[in-house]
Amino acid sequence: MNSRFELFSTEILYEIFDYLSTYDIFHAFINLNYR
């Protein structure tokens, strides 16, 4: 099952992540694989 996140192009993701700090990105994805 694909998520909507996978449908974004790489360039769009780079633009989004440019606005976030490393800390924010880390905490956004840290619990992604936990169930």
C-alpha positions in Angstrom: 0.0 0.0 0.0 1.5 3.3 -1.1 1.2 6.4 1.1 0.5 9.9 -0.2 4.0 10.8 1.0 5.6 8.5 -1.6 3.8 10.3 -4.4 5.6 13.6 -3.8 8.5 14.3 -6.2 11.9 14.6 -4.7 12.2 18.3 -5.4 9.0 19.1 -3.5 10.3 17.1 -0.5 13.6 19.1 -0.6 11.7 22.3 -0.6 9.6 21.2 2.4 12.6 19.9 4.4 14.5 23.2 3.7 12.0 24.9 6.1 12.4 22.3 8.9 15.3 21.8 11.3 17.1 18.4 11.6 15.5 18.1 15.0 12.0 18.6 13.6 12.5 16.1 10.8 13.9 13.5 13.2 11.0 13.7 15.6 8.5 13.6 12.7 9.8 10.2 11.6 11.1 8.6 14.8 7.9 6.7 15.6 6.9 5.9 12.0 7.7 2.2 12.1 6.3 1.6 15.6 2.9 0.0 15.9 
